[in-house]
Amino acid sequence: MRSPDLGPFSPDTLYHGDALDLLPLLGAGSIDLIVTDPPFAIDFRARKMNYHRTGSRVLEGYREIPGHEYGQFTKQWMEEAFRVLSPTGSMYVFSGWNRLKDVLCGLDDAGFTTINHLIWKYQFGVFTRKKFVTSHYHILFAVKDPGNYVFHKVEHYPEDVWVINREYWKGRKKTPTKLPSQLVRRILAFSSNPGDMVLDPFIGSGTVAVVSREMGRHFLGFEVVDEYFRFAQERLDGGVPAGARERDGSGERKEHAEGEN
């Protein structure tokens, strides 16, 4: 088993800091898989009452990137992501539709080859009046070497649209942009091996780290927002469950706060 050069970092640890500052400290080729949900460059209000969340239980501090800076921000962190990936490494990047062009261009400019453009379909979005309700995210599956990368066909007919419900943590504190554990488990099953090093440079609620440990992978995570960093660390320490109840679609759907028109 190879010993990756993590620089000043220790495996299976979260670090409070800016990914743009911390990524350059990692050794080249030290990471087997990157799974990350970076800021989307939208006018996002962390405590907005989407999905009937109780605002007092939603952590504040979500840090966005100004729209005019998003292209350069994406290019900068993706170039570092390409450098730190192992020769057989791959990356899954989540994106909204509004800055998808920047993400696709960033992948190309950094040297990645995009293998699949996946769609994560969740159960519902925010109610709107003058446009279609957004109820999906984009997931870009990209690799360093298109001729040699890890991919386990764990299903006979793996399709590129994944219908996975959001998680609902009733009565518990939460971040506004958490990934479902089921979604991360699926990515790790397809694109990593036990003992691999998984990086999330925008760790948020910590789901990538929690699931990596659960599945026998090593992890490394960066988070610039102090509230999120402490929340993710609390999850790893056992103070918050790895996954929460997922709505199965049988519950009554209620009216939601109106989003953008």
Contacts in CASP RR format, 6 or more apart in sequence:
PFRMAT RR
TARGET T0000
AUTHOR 0000-0000-0000
METHOD contacts of the structure
MODEL  1
MRSPDLGPFSPDTLYHGDALDLLPLLGAGSIDLIVTDPPFAIDFRARKMN
YHRTGSRVLEGYREIPGHEYGQFTKQWMEEAFRVLSPTGSMYVFSGWNRL
KDVLCGLDDAGFTTINHLIWKYQFGVFTRKKFVTSHYHILFAVKDPGNYV
FHKVEHYPEDVWVINREYWKGRKKTPTKLPSQLVRRILAFSSNPGDMVLD
PFIGSGTVAVVSREMGRHFLGFEVVDEYFRFAQERLDGGVPAGARERDGS
GERKEHAEGEN
1 195 0 8 1.000
4 11 0 8 1.000
4 27 0 8 1.000
4 29 0 8 1.000
4 30 0 8 1.000
4 31 0 8 1.000
4 86 0 8 1.000
4 197 0 8 1.000
5 26 0 8 1.000
5 27 0 8 1.000
5 28 0 8 1.000
5 29 0 8 1.000
5 30 0 8 1.000
6 26 0 8 1.000
6 27 0 8 1.000
6 30 0 8 1.000
6 197 0 8 1.000
6 220 0 8 1.000
7 25 0 8 1.000
7 26 0 8 1.000
7 27 0 8 1.000
7 30 0 8 1.000
8 25 0 8 1.000
9 15 0 8 1.000
9 22 0 8 1.000
9 25 0 8 1.000
9 26 0 8 1.000
9 220 0 8 1.000
11 197 0 8 1.000
11 218 0 8 1.000
11 219 0 8 1.000
11 220 0 8 1.000
12 213 0 8 1.000
12 218 0 8 1.000
12 219 0 8 1.000
12 220 0 8 1.000
13 220 0 8 1.000
13 221 0 8 1.000
14 203 0 8 1.000
14 206 0 8 1.000
14 209 0 8 1.000
14 220 0 8 1.000
14 221 0 8 1.000
14 222 0 8 1.000
14 223 0 8 1.000
14 229 0 8 1.000
14 232 0 8 1.000
14 233 0 8 1.000
14 236 0 8 1.000
15 22 0 8 1.000
15 220 0 8 1.000
15 221 0 8 1.000
15 222 0 8 1.000
15 223 0 8 1.000
16 223 0 8 1.000
16 224 0 8 1.000
16 226 0 8 1.000
16 229 0 8 1.000
17 222 0 8 1.000
17 223 0 8 1.000
17 224 0 8 1.000
17 229 0 8 1.000
18 222 0 8 1.000
18 224 0 8 1.000
19 77 0 8 1.000
19 201 0 8 1.000
19 202 0 8 1.000
19 222 0 8 1.000
19 224 0 8 1.000
20 73 0 8 1.000
20 76 0 8 1.000
20 77 0 8 1.000
20 80 0 8 1.000
22 201 0 8 1.000
22 222 0 8 1.000
23 77 0 8 1.000
23 80 0 8 1.000
23 81 0 8 1.000
23 84 0 8 1.000
23 201 0 8 1.000
23 222 0 8 1.000
24 80 0 8 1.000
26 80 0 8 1.000
26 84 0 8 1.000
26 199 0 8 1.000
26 220 0 8 1.000
27 83 0 8 1.000
27 84 0 8 1.000
28 83 0 8 1.000
28 84 0 8 1.000
29 83 0 8 1.000
29 84 0 8 1.000
29 85 0 8 1.000
29 86 0 8 1.000
29 87 0 8 1.000
30 84 0 8 1.000
30 86 0 8 1.000
30 197 0 8 1.000
31 84 0 8 1.000
31 85 0 8 1.000
31 86 0 8 1.000
31 89 0 8 1.000
31 197 0 8 1.000
31 198 0 8 1.000
31 199 0 8 1.000
31 220 0 8 1.000
32 85 0 8 1.000
32 86 0 8 1.000
32 88 0 8 1.000
32 89 0 8 1.000
32 150 0 8 1.000
32 192 0 8 1.000
32 193 0 8 1.000
32 196 0 8 1.000
32 197 0 8 1.000
32 198 0 8 1.000
33 89 0 8 1.000
33 90 0 8 1.000
33 91 0 8 1.000
33 92 0 8 1.000
33 150 0 8 1.000
33 187 0 8 1.000
33 188 0 8 1.000
33 191 0 8 1.000
33 192 0 8 1.000
33 196 0 8 1.000
33 197 0 8 1.000
33 198 0 8 1.000
33 199 0 8 1.000
33 217 0 8 1.000
34 81 0 8 1.000
34 85 0 8 1.000
34 90 0 8 1.000
34 91 0 8 1.000
34 92 0 8 1.000
34 93 0 8 1.000
34 198 0 8 1.000
34 199 0 8 1.000
34 200 0 8 1.000
34 201 0 8 1.000
35 91 0 8 1.000
35 92 0 8 1.000
35 184 0 8 1.000
35 187 0 8 1.000
35 188 0 8 1.000
35 198 0 8 1.000
35 199 0 8 1.000
35 200 0 8 1.000
35 208 0 8 1.000
36 91 0 8 1.000
36 92 0 8 1.000
36 93 0 8 1.000
36 94 0 8 1.000
36 199 0 8 1.000
36 200 0 8 1.000
36 201 0 8 1.000
36 202 0 8 1.000
36 208 0 8 1.000
37 93 0 8 1.000
37 94 0 8 1.000
37 177 0 8 1.000
37 179 0 8 1.000
37 200 0 8 1.000
37 202 0 8 1.000
37 204 0 8 1.000
38 74 0 8 1.000
38 77 0 8 1.000
38 93 0 8 1.000
38 94 0 8 1.000
38 95 0 8 1.000
38 201 0 8 1.000
38 202 0 8 1.000
39 62 0 8 1.000
39 63 0 8 1.000
39 64 0 8 1.000
39 65 0 8 1.000
39 202 0 8 1.000
40 64 0 8 1.000
40 95 0 8 1.000
40 96 0 8 1.000
40 98 0 8 1.000
40 99 0 8 1.000
41 64 0 8 1.000
41 65 0 8 1.000
41 66 0 8 1.000
41 67 0 8 1.000
41 70 0 8 1.000
41 98 0 8 1.000
41 99 0 8 1.000
41 102 0 8 1.000
42 64 0 8 1.000
42 96 0 8 1.000
42 98 0 8 1.000
42 99 0 8 1.000
43 64 0 8 1.000
44 62 0 8 1.000
44 64 0 8 1.000
44 176 0 8 1.000
44 177 0 8 1.000
46 58 0 8 1.000
46 59 0 8 1.000
46 60 0 8 1.000
46 61 0 8 1.000
46 62 0 8 1.000
46 175 0 8 1.000
46 176 0 8 1.000
47 55 0 8 1.000
47 58 0 8 1.000
47 60 0 8 1.000
47 176 0 8 1.000
48 176 0 8 1.000
48 257 0 8 1.000
49 55 0 8 1.000
49 257 0 8 1.000
50 125 0 8 1.000
50 126 0 8 1.000
50 176 0 8 1.000
50 256 0 8 1.000
50 257 0 8 1.000
50 259 0 8 1.000
51 124 0 8 1.000
51 125 0 8 1.000
51 126 0 8 1.000
51 166 0 8 1.000
51 168 0 8 1.000
51 256 0 8 1.000
52 254 0 8 1.000
52 256 0 8 1.000
53 174 0 8 1.000
53 176 0 8 1.000
54 171 0 8 1.000
57 171 0 8 1.000
57 172 0 8 1.000
57 173 0 8 1.000
57 174 0 8 1.000
58 173 0 8 1.000
58 174 0 8 1.000
58 175 0 8 1.000
58 176 0 8 1.000
59 173 0 8 1.000
59 174 0 8 1.000
59 175 0 8 1.000
59 176 0 8 1.000
59 227 0 8 1.000
59 228 0 8 1.000
59 231 0 8 1.000
60 227 0 8 1.000
61 225 0 8 1.000
61 227 0 8 1.000
61 228 0 8 1.000
62 175 0 8 1.000
62 176 0 8 1.000
62 177 0 8 1.000
62 225 0 8 1.000
62 228 0 8 1.000
63 224 0 8 1.000
63 225 0 8 1.000
65 73 0 8 1.000
67 99 0 8 1.000
70 99 0 8 1.000
70 102 0 8 1.000
71 99 0 8 1.000
71 102 0 8 1.000
71 105 0 8 1.000
71 106 0 8 1.000
74 99 0 8 1.000
74 102 0 8 1.000
74 103 0 8 1.000
74 105 0 8 1.000
74 106 0 8 1.000
75 105 0 8 1.000
75 106 0 8 1.000
75 109 0 8 1.000
75 110 0 8 1.000
77 201 0 8 1.000
78 106 0 8 1.000
78 107 0 8 1.000
78 109 0 8 1.000
78 110 0 8 1.000
78 112 0 8 1.000
79 109 0 8 1.000
79 110 0 8 1.000
81 91 0 8 1.000
81 110 0 8 1.000
81 201 0 8 1.000
82 110 0 8 1.000
82 111 0 8 1.000
82 112 0 8 1.000
82 144 0 8 1.000
84 199 0 8 1.000
85 91 0 8 1.000
85 144 0 8 1.000
86 144 0 8 1.000
87 144 0 8 1.000
87 145 0 8 1.000
87 148 0 8 1.000
88 144 0 8 1.000
88 145 0 8 1.000
88 148 0 8 1.000
88 149 0 8 1.000
88 150 0 8 1.000
89 143 0 8 1.000
89 144 0 8 1.000
89 145 0 8 1.000
89 149 0 8 1.000
89 150 0 8 1.000
90 115 0 8 1.000
90 141 0 8 1.000
90 142 0 8 1.000
90 143 0 8 1.000
90 144 0 8 1.000
90 149 0 8 1.000
90 150 0 8 1.000
90 151 0 8 1.000
90 191 0 8 1.000
91 112 0 8 1.000
91 140 0 8 1.000
91 141 0 8 1.000
91 142 0 8 1.000
91 143 0 8 1.000
92 118 0 8 1.000
92 139 0 8 1.000
92 140 0 8 1.000
92 141 0 8 1.000
92 142 0 8 1.000
92 187 0 8 1.000
92 191 0 8 1.000
93 103 0 8 1.000
93 107 0 8 1.000
93 139 0 8 1.000
93 140 0 8 1.000
93 142 0 8 1.000
94 120 0 8 1.000
94 137 0 8 1.000
94 138 0 8 1.000
94 139 0 8 1.000
94 179 0 8 1.000
95 103 0 8 1.000
95 137 0 8 1.000
95 138 0 8 1.000
95 139 0 8 1.000
95 140 0 8 1.000
96 137 0 8 1.000
96 138 0 8 1.000
97 134 0 8 1.000
97 138 0 8 1.000
100 138 0 8 1.000
103 138 0 8 1.000
103 140 0 8 1.000
104 114 0 8 1.000
104 140 0 8 1.000
106 112 0 8 1.000
107 114 0 8 1.000
107 140 0 8 1.000
107 142 0 8 1.000
108 114 0 8 1.000
111 144 0 8 1.000
112 142 0 8 1.000
112 143 0 8 1.000
112 144 0 8 1.000
113 142 0 8 1.000
113 143 0 8 1.000
113 144 0 8 1.000
113 145 0 8 1.000
113 146 0 8 1.000
114 140 0 8 1.000
114 141 0 8 1.000
114 142 0 8 1.000
115 141 0 8 1.000
115 142 0 8 1.000
115 143 0 8 1.000
115 146 0 8 1.000
115 149 0 8 1.000
116 140 0 8 1.000
116 141 0 8 1.000
116 160 0 8 1.000
117 138 0 8 1.000
117 139 0 8 1.000
117 140 0 8 1.000
117 141 0 8 1.000
117 160 0 8 1.000
118 138 0 8 1.000
118 139 0 8 1.000
118 140 0 8 1.000
118 141 0 8 1.000
118 160 0 8 1.000
118 161 0 8 1.000
118 162 0 8 1.000
119 136 0 8 1.000
119 137 0 8 1.000
119 138 0 8 1.000
119 139 0 8 1.000
119 160 0 8 1.000
119 161 0 8 1.000
119 162 0 8 1.000
120 136 0 8 1.000
120 137 0 8 1.000
120 138 0 8 1.000
120 139 0 8 1.000
120 162 0 8 1.000
120 164 0 8 1.000
120 183 0 8 1.000
121 135 0 8 1.000
121 136 0 8 1.000
121 161 0 8 1.000
121 162 0 8 1.000
121 163 0 8 1.000
121 164 0 8 1.000
122 135 0 8 1.000
122 136 0 8 1.000
122 137 0 8 1.000
122 163 0 8 1.000
122 164 0 8 1.000
122 165 0 8 1.000
122 166 0 8 1.000
123 135 0 8 1.000
123 165 0 8 1.000
123 166 0 8 1.000
123 247 0 8 1.000
123 249 0 8 1.000
124 133 0 8 1.000
124 135 0 8 1.000
124 253 0 8 1.000
124 256 0 8 1.000
125 133 0 8 1.000
125 134 0 8 1.000
125 135 0 8 1.000
125 256 0 8 1.000
126 133 0 8 1.000
126 134 0 8 1.000
126 256 0 8 1.000
126 257 0 8 1.000
126 258 0 8 1.000
126 259 0 8 1.000
127 133 0 8 1.000
127 255 0 8 1.000
127 256 0 8 1.000
127 257 0 8 1.000
127 258 0 8 1.000
127 259 0 8 1.000
128 258 0 8 1.000
128 259 0 8 1.000
128 260 0 8 1.000
128 261 0 8 1.000
129 258 0 8 1.000
129 261 0 8 1.000
130 261 0 8 1.000
131 260 0 8 1.000
131 261 0 8 1.000
139 162 0 8 1.000
141 191 0 8 1.000
143 149 0 8 1.000
149 191 0 8 1.000
150 191 0 8 1.000
150 192 0 8 1.000
150 193 0 8 1.000
150 196 0 8 1.000
151 190 0 8 1.000
151 191 0 8 1.000
152 189 0 8 1.000
152 190 0 8 1.000
152 191 0 8 1.000
153 190 0 8 1.000
154 189 0 8 1.000
154 190 0 8 1.000
158 190 0 8 1.000
162 183 0 8 1.000
162 186 0 8 1.000
164 180 0 8 1.000
164 182 0 8 1.000
164 183 0 8 1.000
164 186 0 8 1.000
165 180 0 8 1.000
165 246 0 8 1.000
165 247 0 8 1.000
165 248 0 8 1.000
165 249 0 8 1.000
166 180 0 8 1.000
166 246 0 8 1.000
166 247 0 8 1.000
167 178 0 8 1.000
167 180 0 8 1.000
167 181 0 8 1.000
167 243 0 8 1.000
167 244 0 8 1.000
167 245 0 8 1.000
167 246 0 8 1.000
168 244 0 8 1.000
168 245 0 8 1.000
168 246 0 8 1.000
168 247 0 8 1.000
169 241 0 8 1.000
169 244 0 8 1.000
169 245 0 8 1.000
170 244 0 8 1.000
170 245 0 8 1.000
172 240 0 8 1.000
172 241 0 8 1.000
172 244 0 8 1.000
173 231 0 8 1.000
173 240 0 8 1.000
174 205 0 8 1.000
175 204 0 8 1.000
175 205 0 8 1.000
175 228 0 8 1.000
175 231 0 8 1.000
177 204 0 8 1.000
177 205 0 8 1.000
178 204 0 8 1.000
178 205 0 8 1.000
178 206 0 8 1.000
178 207 0 8 1.000
179 205 0 8 1.000
179 207 0 8 1.000
179 208 0 8 1.000
180 207 0 8 1.000
180 243 0 8 1.000
180 246 0 8 1.000
181 207 0 8 1.000
181 210 0 8 1.000
181 211 0 8 1.000
181 242 0 8 1.000
181 243 0 8 1.000
182 246 0 8 1.000
184 207 0 8 1.000
184 208 0 8 1.000
184 211 0 8 1.000
184 212 0 8 1.000
185 211 0 8 1.000
185 214 0 8 1.000
185 215 0 8 1.000
188 198 0 8 1.000
188 211 0 8 1.000
188 212 0 8 1.000
188 215 0 8 1.000
188 217 0 8 1.000
189 215 0 8 1.000
192 198 0 8 1.000
192 217 0 8 1.000
194 215 0 8 1.000
194 216 0 8 1.000
194 217 0 8 1.000
195 216 0 8 1.000
195 217 0 8 1.000
195 218 0 8 1.000
196 217 0 8 1.000
196 218 0 8 1.000
197 217 0 8 1.000
197 218 0 8 1.000
197 219 0 8 1.000
197 220 0 8 1.000
198 208 0 8 1.000
198 212 0 8 1.000
198 217 0 8 1.000
198 218 0 8 1.000
198 219 0 8 1.000
198 220 0 8 1.000
199 219 0 8 1.000
199 220 0 8 1.000
199 221 0 8 1.000
200 206 0 8 1.000
200 208 0 8 1.000
200 209 0 8 1.000
200 219 0 8 1.000
200 220 0 8 1.000
200 221 0 8 1.000
200 222 0 8 1.000
201 221 0 8 1.000
201 222 0 8 1.000
202 222 0 8 1.000
202 223 0 8 1.000
203 209 0 8 1.000
203 221 0 8 1.000
203 222 0 8 1.000
203 223 0 8 1.000
203 228 0 8 1.000
203 229 0 8 1.000
203 232 0 8 1.000
204 223 0 8 1.000
204 225 0 8 1.000
204 228 0 8 1.000
204 229 0 8 1.000
204 231 0 8 1.000
204 232 0 8 1.000
205 228 0 8 1.000
205 231 0 8 1.000
205 232 0 8 1.000
205 235 0 8 1.000
206 221 0 8 1.000
206 223 0 8 1.000
206 231 0 8 1.000
206 232 0 8 1.000
206 235 0 8 1.000
206 236 0 8 1.000
207 242 0 8 1.000
207 243 0 8 1.000
208 219 0 8 1.000
208 221 0 8 1.000
209 219 0 8 1.000
209 221 0 8 1.000
209 232 0 8 1.000
209 235 0 8 1.000
209 236 0 8 1.000
210 235 0 8 1.000
210 236 0 8 1.000
210 242 0 8 1.000
210 243 0 8 1.000
211 242 0 8 1.000
212 218 0 8 1.000
212 219 0 8 1.000
213 219 0 8 1.000
213 236 0 8 1.000
214 242 0 8 1.000
223 229 0 8 1.000
223 232 0 8 1.000
231 240 0 8 1.000
234 240 0 8 1.000
235 241 0 8 1.000
235 242 0 8 1.000
END
